[in-house]
Amino acid sequence: MTPPDVPGSIDRPTDPAADDGARHGTSQVDTNPYRGLLPDLPAYACTNCGHWQRWPAPGPLVCPVCADVRNALPEHGFEFVTAKQADELVTGSWRPAPVDGVTEFGTEPRFGLDSRGWVIETDIGLVGFECAPWYTADMLAELRRMAEVHGGFPVLASSHVHGYGALWQLQLELEPRVVCVNVHDLPWTKAFRVTWPADDVLTLAPDLTLHRTGGHFPGHSVLHDSRRGILFCGDSLKVDLDEAGAPVALSAHKAFHAQIPLSHGELREMLAVVGVLDFGTVTTPFEMVPGVTTDHVVHLVQRLLSGPPDAAPVPLAEL
């Protein structure tokens, strides 16, 4: 088999932050070498969870995310929509996140898991982490405008499959040099092309590092923004909010819908990774929550390790 024609800058054993090409969004060639390598099949989204699959017409029969124990099955059977139908179902919006330098992209009404796309300003340009369920033409135009102002859109990454949203669409439309998820989660990436499979630790940009925690999924990873003190925590944490949006409780799960807790071994692995990261804000695929700190998470995991596995929320005041 002949390997793809990959430029040397991608082939080097370095991090994206050290890749001149990723930094300037052009590398050693002016066009994306992966163009044309994406699956040339129609895209279909599950109406229950929003997971996108590229599949031969007339479309898939089953959603692998909903069929997995970590998500709920649709009560009335599987149903899928095309990209055109998704575009007609939602409107898009964006707004500054509670922490400067981060922009939140989302859609209304709720579609799928209702995930959010976070766009982070960095020294090498914009880094996208997690994705909205769909990107309208206005959302894509805003992303292109932001990329022009901030030095390109060289990196797109996600914590795990529940945060992918329409990641495939951003790869197709914006052509980031680096599309990154952990190597253990490649089986969930059929709709897009991973150009940089991550190992346990990978620096995506200065002060922005991806760490594998495992637990929820084998390749589940968190993104630590050490400059802003943010932990993009994926589904490693669930934050309960009061009516005003303030955090009131914290929990951790293997499967939230089924309330299956993490094992002690998984908790110890998570603690070893997250316990040494300094943050005062956590950001899930659904919301950014200032006020949840490293100490809160460390105390939560230590408490869960002190007894039988438990998925119940723990009041923040007790942590």
LOTORLUM-676945 format. One record per residue (C-alpha): residue number from 0; residue in one letter; z, x, y. Coordinates in steps of 0.05 Angstrom, whole numbers. Layout:
@k = NUM	r = A	Z = Z	X = X	Y = Y $
...
END
This chain:
@k = 0	r = M	Z = 0	X = 0	Y = 0 $
@k = 1	r = T	Z = -19	X = 27	Y = 69 $
@k = 2	r = P	Z = 40	X = 26	Y = 118 $
@k = 3	r = P	Z = 31	X = -6	Y = 186 $
@k = 4	r = D	Z = 9	X = 39	Y = 243 $
@k = 5	r = V	Z = 78	X = 49	Y = 274 $
@k = 6	r = P	Z = 84	X = 94	Y = 335 $
@k = 7	r = G	Z = 128	X = 155	Y = 328 $
@k = 8	r = S	Z = 177	X = 128	Y = 379 $
@k = 9	r = I	Z = 196	X = 71	Y = 332 $
@k = 10	r = D	Z = 196	X = 117	Y = 272 $
@k = 11	r = R	Z = 248	X = 165	Y = 301 $
@k = 12	r = P	Z = 319	X = 160	Y = 273 $
@k = 13	r = T	Z = 348	X = 141	Y = 341 $
@k = 14	r = D	Z = 378	X = 80	Y = 373 $
@k = 15	r = P	Z = 337	X = 32	Y = 417 $
@k = 16	r = A	Z = 377	X = 55	Y = 477 $
@k = 17	r = A	Z = 351	X = 126	Y = 467 $
@k = 18	r = D	Z = 279	X = 103	Y = 457 $
@k = 19	r = D	Z = 238	X = 116	Y = 520 $
@k = 20	r = G	Z = 189	X = 65	Y = 497 $
@k = 21	r = A	Z = 241	X = 11	Y = 489 $
@k = 22	r = R	Z = 271	X = 30	Y = 556 $
@k = 23	r = H	Z = 205	X = 20	Y = 593 $
@k = 24	r = G	Z = 178	X = -34	Y = 548 $
@k = 25	r = T	Z = 114	X = 5	Y = 532 $
@k = 26	r = S	Z = 132	X = 64	Y = 486 $
@k = 27	r = Q	Z = 74	X = 110	Y = 469 $
@k = 28	r = V	Z = 23	X = 54	Y = 469 $
@k = 29	r = D	Z = 10	X = -1	Y = 519 $
@k = 30	r = T	Z = 8	X = -59	Y = 469 $
@k = 31	r = N	Z = 56	X = -83	Y = 416 $
@k = 32	r = P	Z = 35	X = -50	Y = 350 $
@k = 33	r = Y	Z = 64	X = -109	Y = 312 $
@k = 34	r = R	Z = 18	X = -161	Y = 344 $
@k = 35	r = G	Z = -20	X = -195	Y = 289 $
@k = 36	r = L	Z = 33	X = -180	Y = 237 $
@k = 37	r = L	Z = 72	X = -244	Y = 248 $
@k = 38	r = P	Z = 63	X = -297	Y = 195 $
@k = 39	r = D	Z = 0	X = -336	Y = 215 $
@k = 40	r = L	Z = 26	X = -403	Y = 191 $
@k = 41	r = P	Z = 50	X = -466	Y = 227 $
@k = 42	r = A	Z = 123	X = -467	Y = 248 $
@k = 43	r = Y	Z = 169	X = -524	Y = 229 $
@k = 44	r = A	Z = 241	X = -537	Y = 252 $
@k = 45	r = C	Z = 293	X = -574	Y = 211 $
@k = 46	r = T	Z = 319	X = -633	Y = 252 $
@k = 47	r = N	Z = 388	X = -625	Y = 221 $
@k = 48	r = C	Z = 402	X = -552	Y = 240 $
@k = 49	r = G	Z = 341	X = -530	Y = 280 $
@k = 50	r = H	Z = 323	X = -473	Y = 232 $
@k = 51	r = W	Z = 250	X = -453	Y = 240 $
@k = 52	r = Q	Z = 205	X = -437	Y = 181 $
@k = 53	r = R	Z = 132	X = -417	Y = 180 $
@k = 54	r = W	Z = 102	X = -455	Y = 122 $
@k = 55	r = P	Z = 34	X = -478	Y = 97 $
@k = 56	r = A	Z = 17	X = -550	Y = 118 $
@k = 57	r = P	Z = 43	X = -603	Y = 109 $
@k = 58	r = G	Z = 108	X = -564	Y = 116 $
@k = 59	r = P	Z = 170	X = -546	Y = 77 $
@k = 60	r = L	Z = 209	X = -594	Y = 33 $
@k = 61	r = V	Z = 278	X = -561	Y = 41 $
@k = 62	r = C	Z = 315	X = -524	Y = 96 $
@k = 63	r = P	Z = 348	X = -462	Y = 65 $
@k = 64	r = V	Z = 402	X = -461	Y = 119 $
@k = 65	r = C	Z = 424	X = -533	Y = 106 $
@k = 66	r = A	Z = 420	X = -522	Y = 31 $
@k = 67	r = D	Z = 468	X = -463	Y = 39 $
@k = 68	r = V	Z = 542	X = -476	Y = 30 $
@k = 69	r = R	Z = 556	X = -454	Y = 102 $
@k = 70	r = N	Z = 519	X = -514	Y = 133 $
@k = 71	r = A	Z = 520	X = -589	Y = 123 $
@k = 72	r = L	Z = 465	X = -626	Y = 86 $
@k = 73	r = P	Z = 426	X = -680	Y = 124 $
@k = 74	r = E	Z = 454	X = -748	Y = 104 $
@k = 75	r = H	Z = 385	X = -782	Y = 101 $
@k = 76	r = G	Z = 343	X = -725	Y = 73 $
@k = 77	r = F	Z = 305	X = -667	Y = 103 $
@k = 78	r = E	Z = 260	X = -678	Y = 163 $
@k = 79	r = F	Z = 219	X = -627	Y = 201 $
@k = 80	r = V	Z = 183	X = -625	Y = 268 $
@k = 81	r = T	Z = 125	X = -582	Y = 291 $
@k = 82	r = A	Z = 127	X = -537	Y = 353 $
@k = 83	r = K	Z = 89	X = -590	Y = 392 $
@k = 84	r = Q	Z = 138	X = -644	Y = 372 $
@k = 85	r = A	Z = 198	X = -600	Y = 390 $
@k = 86	r = D	Z = 167	X = -587	Y = 458 $
@k = 87	r = E	Z = 162	X = -662	Y = 470 $
@k = 88	r = L	Z = 234	X = -674	Y = 448 $
@k = 89	r = V	Z = 272	X = -628	Y = 495 $
@k = 90	r = T	Z = 276	X = -603	Y = 566 $
@k = 91	r = G	Z = 299	X = -532	Y = 580 $
@k = 92	r = S	Z = 348	X = -503	Y = 630 $
@k = 93	r = W	Z = 380	X = -437	Y = 649 $
@k = 94	r = R	Z = 440	X = -417	Y = 691 $
@k = 95	r = P	Z = 483	X = -357	Y = 705 $
@k = 96	r = A	Z = 537	X = -348	Y = 653 $
@k = 97	r = P	Z = 610	X = -343	Y = 675 $
@k = 98	r = V	Z = 604	X = -266	Y = 674 $
@k = 99	r = D	Z = 555	X = -233	Y = 722 $
@k = 100	r = G	Z = 492	X = -204	Y = 693 $
@k = 101	r = V	Z = 485	X = -254	Y = 636 $
@k = 102	r = T	Z = 441	X = -316	Y = 638 $
@k = 103	r = E	Z = 447	X = -375	Y = 590 $
@k = 104	r = F	Z = 385	X = -412	Y = 565 $
@k = 105	r = G	Z = 391	X = -480	Y = 530 $
@k = 106	r = T	Z = 357	X = -546	Y = 518 $
@k = 107	r = E	Z = 375	X = -620	Y = 524 $
@k = 108	r = P	Z = 385	X = -666	Y = 488 $
@k = 109	r = R	Z = 419	X = -631	Y = 430 $
@k = 110	r = F	Z = 370	X = -604	Y = 380 $
@k = 111	r = G	Z = 392	X = -573	Y = 314 $
@k = 112	r = L	Z = 456	X = -533	Y = 322 $
@k = 113	r = D	Z = 446	X = -533	Y = 398 $
@k = 114	r = S	Z = 449	X = -457	Y = 402 $
@k = 115	r = R	Z = 444	X = -419	Y = 468 $
@k = 116	r = G	Z = 403	X = -358	Y = 485 $
@k = 117	r = W	Z = 439	X = -303	Y = 523 $
@k = 118	r = V	Z = 399	X = -255	Y = 566 $
@k = 119	r = I	Z = 436	X = -193	Y = 587 $
@k = 120	r = E	Z = 416	X = -146	Y = 644 $
@k = 121	r = T	Z = 420	X = -73	Y = 623 $
@k = 122	r = D	Z = 397	X = -4	Y = 644 $
@k = 123	r = I	Z = 335	X = -9	Y = 599 $
@k = 124	r = G	Z = 316	X = -80	Y = 620 $
@k = 125	r = L	Z = 335	X = -147	Y = 591 $
@k = 126	r = V	Z = 367	X = -154	Y = 523 $
@k = 127	r = G	Z = 363	X = -222	Y = 490 $
@k = 128	r = F	Z = 419	X = -241	Y = 441 $
@k = 129	r = E	Z = 417	X = -306	Y = 401 $
@k = 130	r = C	Z = 364	X = -357	Y = 422 $
@k = 131	r = A	Z = 358	X = -429	Y = 447 $
@k = 132	r = P	Z = 330	X = -480	Y = 397 $
@k = 133	r = W	Z = 263	X = -482	Y = 435 $
@k = 134	r = Y	Z = 233	X = -450	Y = 497 $
@k = 135	r = T	Z = 193	X = -495	Y = 543 $
@k = 136	r = A	Z = 138	X = -467	Y = 588 $
@k = 137	r = D	Z = 186	X = -466	Y = 647 $
@k = 138	r = M	Z = 238	X = -426	Y = 607 $
@k = 139	r = L	Z = 185	X = -376	Y = 586 $
@k = 140	r = A	Z = 160	X = -369	Y = 657 $
@k = 141	r = E	Z = 232	X = -356	Y = 681 $
@k = 142	r = L	Z = 241	X = -303	Y = 626 $
@k = 143	r = R	Z = 177	X = -269	Y = 647 $
@k = 144	r = R	Z = 199	X = -270	Y = 720 $
@k = 145	r = M	Z = 267	X = -240	Y = 702 $
@k = 146	r = A	Z = 234	X = -187	Y = 659 $
@k = 147	r = E	Z = 190	X = -166	Y = 717 $
@k = 148	r = V	Z = 250	X = -160	Y = 763 $
@k = 149	r = H	Z = 296	X = -125	Y = 714 $
@k = 150	r = G	Z = 250	X = -75	Y = 680 $
@k = 151	r = G	Z = 222	X = -112	Y = 621 $
@k = 152	r = F	Z = 248	X = -148	Y = 559 $
@k = 153	r = P	Z = 249	X = -92	Y = 508 $
@k = 154	r = V	Z = 303	X = -116	Y = 459 $
@k = 155	r = L	Z = 317	X = -182	Y = 423 $
@k = 156	r = A	Z = 373	X = -188	Y = 372 $
@k = 157	r = S	Z = 418	X = -239	Y = 337 $
@k = 158	r = S	Z = 485	X = -242	Y = 301 $
@k = 159	r = H	Z = 459	X = -281	Y = 241 $
@k = 160	r = V	Z = 414	X = -339	Y = 221 $
@k = 161	r = H	Z = 455	X = -393	Y = 257 $
@k = 162	r = G	Z = 439	X = -359	Y = 323 $
@k = 163	r = Y	Z = 365	X = -348	Y = 312 $
@k = 164	r = G	Z = 342	X = -412	Y = 346 $
@k = 165	r = A	Z = 269	X = -403	Y = 366 $
@k = 166	r = L	Z = 273	X = -327	Y = 363 $
@k = 167	r = W	Z = 204	X = -326	Y = 331 $
@k = 168	r = Q	Z = 176	X = -359	Y = 394 $
@k = 169	r = L	Z = 205	X = -305	Y = 441 $
@k = 170	r = Q	Z = 176	X = -250	Y = 396 $
@k = 171	r = L	Z = 108	X = -284	Y = 399 $
@k = 172	r = E	Z = 109	X = -298	Y = 474 $
@k = 173	r = L	Z = 147	X = -238	Y = 504 $
@k = 174	r = E	Z = 132	X = -184	Y = 452 $
@k = 175	r = P	Z = 197	X = -144	Y = 457 $
@k = 176	r = R	Z = 190	X = -75	Y = 427 $
@k = 177	r = V	Z = 253	X = -82	Y = 385 $
@k = 178	r = V	Z = 271	X = -145	Y = 345 $
@k = 179	r = C	Z = 337	X = -130	Y = 310 $
@k = 180	r = V	Z = 383	X = -163	Y = 259 $
@k = 181	r = N	Z = 426	X = -130	Y = 206 $
@k = 182	r = V	Z = 389	X = -105	Y = 145 $
@k = 183	r = H	Z = 433	X = -147	Y = 99 $
@k = 184	r = D	Z = 407	X = -212	Y = 132 $
@k = 185	r = L	Z = 332	X = -198	Y = 125 $
@k = 186	r = P	Z = 324	X = -255	Y = 74 $
@k = 187	r = W	Z = 335	X = -305	Y = 131 $
@k = 188	r = T	Z = 281	X = -276	Y = 178 $
@k = 189	r = K	Z = 217	X = -303	Y = 148 $
@k = 190	r = A	Z = 195	X = -337	Y = 213 $
@k = 191	r = F	Z = 193	X = -272	Y = 253 $
@k = 192	r = R	Z = 184	X = -197	Y = 242 $
@k = 193	r = V	Z = 245	X = -152	Y = 246 $
@k = 194	r = T	Z = 222	X = -86	Y = 276 $
@k = 195	r = W	Z = 290	X = -51	Y = 275 $
@k = 196	r = P	Z = 336	X = -70	Y = 217 $
@k = 197	r = A	Z = 406	X = -50	Y = 238 $
@k = 198	r = D	Z = 458	X = -15	Y = 195 $
@k = 199	r = D	Z = 532	X = -20	Y = 210 $
@k = 200	r = V	Z = 529	X = 4	Y = 282 $
@k = 201	r = L	Z = 470	X = 6	Y = 329 $
@k = 202	r = T	Z = 468	X = 18	Y = 405 $
@k = 203	r = L	Z = 417	X = -31	Y = 434 $
@k = 204	r = A	Z = 425	X = -8	Y = 507 $
@k = 205	r = P	Z = 476	X = 34	Y = 546 $
@k = 206	r = D	Z = 545	X = 1	Y = 537 $
@k = 207	r = L	Z = 515	X = -52	Y = 490 $
@k = 208	r = T	Z = 528	X = -39	Y = 416 $
@k = 209	r = L	Z = 516	X = -81	Y = 354 $
@k = 210	r = H	Z = 571	X = -78	Y = 300 $
@k = 211	r = R	Z = 566	X = -109	Y = 230 $
@k = 212	r = T	Z = 628	X = -149	Y = 213 $
@k = 213	r = G	Z = 603	X = -184	Y = 150 $
@k = 214	r = G	Z = 646	X = -243	Y = 130 $
@k = 215	r = H	Z = 609	X = -306	Y = 151 $
@k = 216	r = F	Z = 544	X = -274	Y = 125 $
@k = 217	r = P	Z = 537	X = -205	Y = 93 $
@k = 218	r = G	Z = 499	X = -179	Y = 153 $
@k = 219	r = H	Z = 536	X = -218	Y = 207 $
@k = 220	r = S	Z = 542	X = -175	Y = 268 $
@k = 221	r = V	Z = 575	X = -178	Y = 337 $
@k = 222	r = L	Z = 549	X = -149	Y = 401 $
@k = 223	r = H	Z = 600	X = -113	Y = 446 $
@k = 224	r = D	Z = 585	X = -107	Y = 520 $
@k = 225	r = S	Z = 635	X = -53	Y = 539 $
@k = 226	r = R	Z = 613	X = -53	Y = 612 $
@k = 227	r = R	Z = 630	X = -127	Y = 622 $
@k = 228	r = G	Z = 684	X = -134	Y = 569 $
@k = 229	r = I	Z = 647	X = -187	Y = 529 $
@k = 230	r = L	Z = 645	X = -195	Y = 453 $
@k = 231	r = F	Z = 584	X = -235	Y = 432 $
@k = 232	r = C	Z = 620	X = -256	Y = 369 $
@k = 233	r = G	Z = 569	X = -297	Y = 332 $
@k = 234	r = D	Z = 604	X = -344	Y = 283 $
@k = 235	r = S	Z = 661	X = -295	Y = 268 $
@k = 236	r = L	Z = 704	X = -339	Y = 313 $
@k = 237	r = K	Z = 709	X = -413	Y = 330 $
@k = 238	r = V	Z = 740	X = -429	Y = 398 $
@k = 239	r = D	Z = 771	X = -497	Y = 410 $
@k = 240	r = L	Z = 765	X = -518	Y = 483 $
@k = 241	r = D	Z = 803	X = -570	Y = 524 $
@k = 242	r = E	Z = 769	X = -623	Y = 567 $
@k = 243	r = A	Z = 764	X = -573	Y = 625 $
@k = 244	r = G	Z = 731	X = -521	Y = 580 $
@k = 245	r = A	Z = 791	X = -475	Y = 575 $
@k = 246	r = P	Z = 806	X = -442	Y = 507 $
@k = 247	r = V	Z = 865	X = -473	Y = 469 $
@k = 248	r = A	Z = 857	X = -450	Y = 397 $
@k = 249	r = L	Z = 821	X = -399	Y = 354 $
@k = 250	r = S	Z = 799	X = -398	Y = 281 $
@k = 251	r = A	Z = 754	X = -359	Y = 233 $
@k = 252	r = H	Z = 713	X = -386	Y = 175 $
@k = 253	r = K	Z = 667	X = -370	Y = 119 $
@k = 254	r = A	Z = 638	X = -441	Y = 127 $
@k = 255	r = F	Z = 659	X = -483	Y = 187 $
@k = 256	r = H	Z = 631	X = -550	Y = 162 $
@k = 257	r = A	Z = 665	X = -543	Y = 94 $
@k = 258	r = Q	Z = 726	X = -509	Y = 124 $
@k = 259	r = I	Z = 722	X = -451	Y = 75 $
@k = 260	r = P	Z = 765	X = -393	Y = 100 $
@k = 261	r = L	Z = 747	X = -320	Y = 99 $
@k = 262	r = S	Z = 776	X = -279	Y = 43 $
@k = 263	r = H	Z = 829	X = -227	Y = 58 $
@k = 264	r = G	Z = 779	X = -171	Y = 44 $
@k = 265	r = E	Z = 731	X = -201	Y = 94 $
@k = 266	r = L	Z = 786	X = -208	Y = 146 $
@k = 267	r = R	Z = 807	X = -135	Y = 137 $
@k = 268	r = E	Z = 734	X = -114	Y = 147 $
@k = 269	r = M	Z = 729	X = -157	Y = 210 $
@k = 270	r = L	Z = 795	X = -130	Y = 238 $
@k = 271	r = A	Z = 773	X = -58	Y = 228 $
@k = 272	r = V	Z = 711	X = -71	Y = 270 $
@k = 273	r = V	Z = 734	X = -119	Y = 324 $
@k = 274	r = G	Z = 805	X = -93	Y = 332 $
@k = 275	r = V	Z = 781	X = -29	Y = 367 $
@k = 276	r = L	Z = 733	X = -64	Y = 416 $
@k = 277	r = D	Z = 760	X = -79	Y = 486 $
@k = 278	r = F	Z = 741	X = -149	Y = 512 $
@k = 279	r = G	Z = 768	X = -206	Y = 553 $
@k = 280	r = T	Z = 712	X = -256	Y = 540 $
@k = 281	r = V	Z = 681	X = -281	Y = 476 $
@k = 282	r = T	Z = 612	X = -312	Y = 471 $
@k = 283	r = T	Z = 592	X = -353	Y = 410 $
@k = 284	r = P	Z = 521	X = -378	Y = 398 $
@k = 285	r = F	Z = 543	X = -441	Y = 435 $
@k = 286	r = E	Z = 588	X = -421	Y = 494 $
@k = 287	r = M	Z = 616	X = -364	Y = 535 $
@k = 288	r = V	Z = 693	X = -367	Y = 539 $
@k = 289	r = P	Z = 730	X = -321	Y = 587 $
@k = 290	r = G	Z = 804	X = -311	Y = 570 $
@k = 291	r = V	Z = 799	X = -297	Y = 495 $
@k = 292	r = T	Z = 818	X = -224	Y = 488 $
@k = 293	r = T	Z = 821	X = -168	Y = 436 $
@k = 294	r = D	Z = 896	X = -182	Y = 427 $
@k = 295	r = H	Z = 884	X = -255	Y = 412 $
@k = 296	r = V	Z = 833	X = -239	Y = 357 $
@k = 297	r = V	Z = 875	X = -183	Y = 327 $
@k = 298	r = H	Z = 937	X = -229	Y = 324 $
@k = 299	r = L	Z = 895	X = -285	Y = 294 $
@k = 300	r = V	Z = 868	X = -241	Y = 238 $
@k = 301	r = Q	Z = 937	X = -209	Y = 225 $
@k = 302	r = R	Z = 966	X = -280	Y = 219 $
@k = 303	r = L	Z = 911	X = -301	Y = 171 $
@k = 304	r = L	Z = 925	X = -239	Y = 129 $
@k = 305	r = S	Z = 999	X = -256	Y = 124 $
@k = 306	r = G	Z = 989	X = -317	Y = 80 $
@k = 307	r = P	Z = 940	X = -356	Y = 37 $
@k = 308	r = P	Z = 868	X = -360	Y = 65 $
@k = 309	r = D	Z = 866	X = -413	Y = 119 $
@k = 310	r = A	Z = 812	X = -441	Y = 164 $
@k = 311	r = A	Z = 856	X = -484	Y = 210 $
@k = 312	r = P	Z = 855	X = -469	Y = 285 $
@k = 313	r = V	Z = 914	X = -431	Y = 312 $
@k = 314	r = P	Z = 938	X = -448	Y = 383 $
@k = 315	r = L	Z = 921	X = -392	Y = 431 $
@k = 316	r = A	Z = 993	X = -394	Y = 458 $
@k = 317	r = E	Z = 1017	X = -370	Y = 389 $
@k = 318	r = L	Z = 971	X = -310	Y = 387 $
END
